[in-house]
């Protein structure tokens, strides 16, 4: 069984003091730490578990600069067999479709049974790239996957729905899936483990080799434009409402009305 996993390197911002760059187009990333996107980490773990259970080959792909080699090395240390880096030159300011086109340029030439991506990335939170990629490849797909069971030429997939419910779907292979957190527990990768995969050569490609023009990717090919990025101003303290349910509802309605939310 051959599995392809698309991964992304994202800034770790939970404990960081964020600043906007001078252009107002992005956060200042110079002093930030970077890591593998959380959803993608679960996708890599699931791919490796499927390989361990059924045999096969796992290929990981990322689009970014040379520093993104770190997330590929982490994936290799987790058990992936091959890694491909798509140079980010030309992809700056791409929307989800532009990123998917870059990944599609590589994935379309690979032989695989399952394509995995994370549900979304923690920086942009589009939740679109995996689904657009599946459409470009003409593959059946499932989103928000929290369980995968393999069968003869098919996969039974469990999707997370609202109100703690799940949907059971059967997909013919090859198929694409976007993986939700909680599907497994990703294994710990030690520094020694990463050192052991340092000798594995990472294949590299770029927009030119993938025959992608400027009007397909980057700002020119994007259907959305980021006009300005700002950090919200700090508001006042929250008001805690107490009393019975009716009292709280009445107080909340009065507050909304006083602020012009109700006529």
Buried (B, 14 or more C-beta within 10 A) or exposed (E): BBBBBBBBBBBEBEEBEEEBEEEEEEBBBEEBEBBBBBBBBBBBBBBBBBBEEEEBBBBBBBBBEEEBBBBBBBBBBBBBBBBBBBBBEBBEBBBBBBBBBBBBBBBEEBEBBBBBBBBBBBBBEBBBBBBBBBBBBEBBBBBBBBBBEBEEEBBEBBBBEEEEEEEEBEBEBBBBBBBBBEBBEBBEBEEEBBEEBEEBEBEEBBBEEBEBEEEBBBBEBBEEEEEEEEEEEEEEEEEEEEEEEEEEEEBEEEEEEEEEEEE
